[in-house]
Amino acid sequence: MRRMLTRRSFLTHSAASVHLAAQPSKRRVGLALYTVRSVVMERPAEVLKLAANIGYSEVEIMRSQVALLTPHLKQLGLKAVSMHFETPLITGNWQAWKDAEMPPIEETYTFQKALDVATAGNIPNVVFNYLPPKERGELDYYRALSDKLNTAAEKCRAAGLRLWYHNHNFEFMPKPGGRPIDVLLERLDPTLIHLEVDLFWVSMAGLDPAAFVKQNSGRVVAVHLKDRAPNISVPRYDISSVPKDTYEEVGRGVLKFPEIFQATIAAGVKHYYIEQDHTTDPLQSIRRSYDAVRKLGL
């Protein structure tokens, strides 16, 4: 059973992490700060110091976290490589965002303002990371979305930034005429947009994550690392149908990470982010996954 995060457990993790040393590796392991969203904004210095002591060297940050966390990241030598931003800045569908009960954002906020945040924070990549349920239409919707993303990617390039697309499971759901993921892969300009592949969500769609990375070699620049609990039926295309205890730390589930890492290395993946969508103790979780990734040889 997972333990609830307490002040005592936080201090225990902090003390233990001081004795951990990152094993020699050519590959930097990063942390998706979404994992520690419940604590990092309240205790930024402590949480980020813990991550650095564990061995993390990169982070993926949410736009709303940048102003508060950037000074702490700089002090600790942690590099914010990518920034997730809110969907309606591209789609313009603010109501779908609200209906999905996503973090609030002013409707007057613009994509250009988000790019300015990334530039000011010296964050080179911005990530389109989610579609609310009411925006998951038929294939024509994804064709139009691809065009919007290509236009946005041009703006990113003009600002000296790069746009990434982050997948979930719904893009793999068969629809009349094909799958959204195939439309996206066909229409997104590979010279402008890289892929950030969430391996867990590929597996939830019933696919082999290693095979998917191989098929898109050269386009996948980053991956999210988390494991999937056994005895969960797949494919599942609805995020809300996935029980919270399906999400596991690396090495505690059914994903074949040795094969996955072989595929990612061969495909030229540069950034490896450990992430946990749901956990009662995020600080324990990020240490467990980091240790497992290093033991697996990454």
Number of C-alpha atoms within 10 A of each C-alpha: 4 10 11 11 16 11 8 9 15 18 14 13 16 20 13 13 18 14 10 13 11 17 12 10 10 7 15 16 22 27 29 25 23 20 20 23 15 14 16 18 14 10 10 19 16 16 19 23 21 23 24 21 21 23 23 24 21 23 25 25 26 20 18 18 17 18 11 12 19 19 13 16 21 12 11 15 13 20 19 27 19 26 29 24 21 25 20 22 20 16 16 12 15 16 13 18 23 14 11 12 10 12 9 11 14 7 12 6 12 15 17 14 11 19 23 14 17 25 16 12 19 15 22 18 21 26 24 21 16 17 19 17 15 12 15 13 11 15 20 11 13 21 17 14 19 19 15 14 24 20 14 20 23 17 17 21 13 10 15 12 20 22 25 25 20 18 22 22 22 21 21 22 15 14 12 7 9 13 17 23 19 13 19 20 14 12 17 21 17 14 10 18 23 22 25 24 26 20 26 25 25 24 22 25 21 15 17 16 25 22 14 18 27 19 13 13 18 16 21 25 20 22 23 22 26 25 26 22 17 12 9 14 10 12 16 20 20 14 13 9 8 15 11 11 12 17 20 24 24 26 21 16 17 15 22 14 23 14 12 19 19 13 20 25 15 13 19 16 22 14 23 26 23 28 29 24 15 17 21 14 18 23 22 20 21 25 23 16 22 25 18 17 21 16 11 13 13 20
